[in-house]
């Protein structure tokens, strides 16, 4: 039997992407230049936070984003490789805090913090159906 992980600081995930045209500000509507869009960067950072705790949540639980702080520091053109890492840095009851960093070949592309809250998936979805 596999041991289940627990939610504790130190859980991490890493994504490596190559910026495609679909990832650009011009394509997603957040600008008119062909560079990695800030909303797309945020989505990737959130994806990394979800992956960091995959397998650590009890059955029937999930997490939802509640707060974001993001500093987009450098443009990444189509074809650039960007690595996004997220680490769970704080667990306060159901509230989870992650730090993330996106790095290009030579420089930091973005940094930030994402907060997520652990919820019961069925109860969360039932509230939406009201």
Secondary structure, 3 states (H helix, E strand, C coil): CCCCCCCCCCCEEEEEEECCHHHEHHHHCCCCCCEECHHHHHHHHHHHHHHHCCCCCCCCEEEEEEEEEEEECCCCECCCEEEEEEEEEEEECCEEEEEEEEECCCCEEEEEEEEEEEEEHHHHHHHHCC
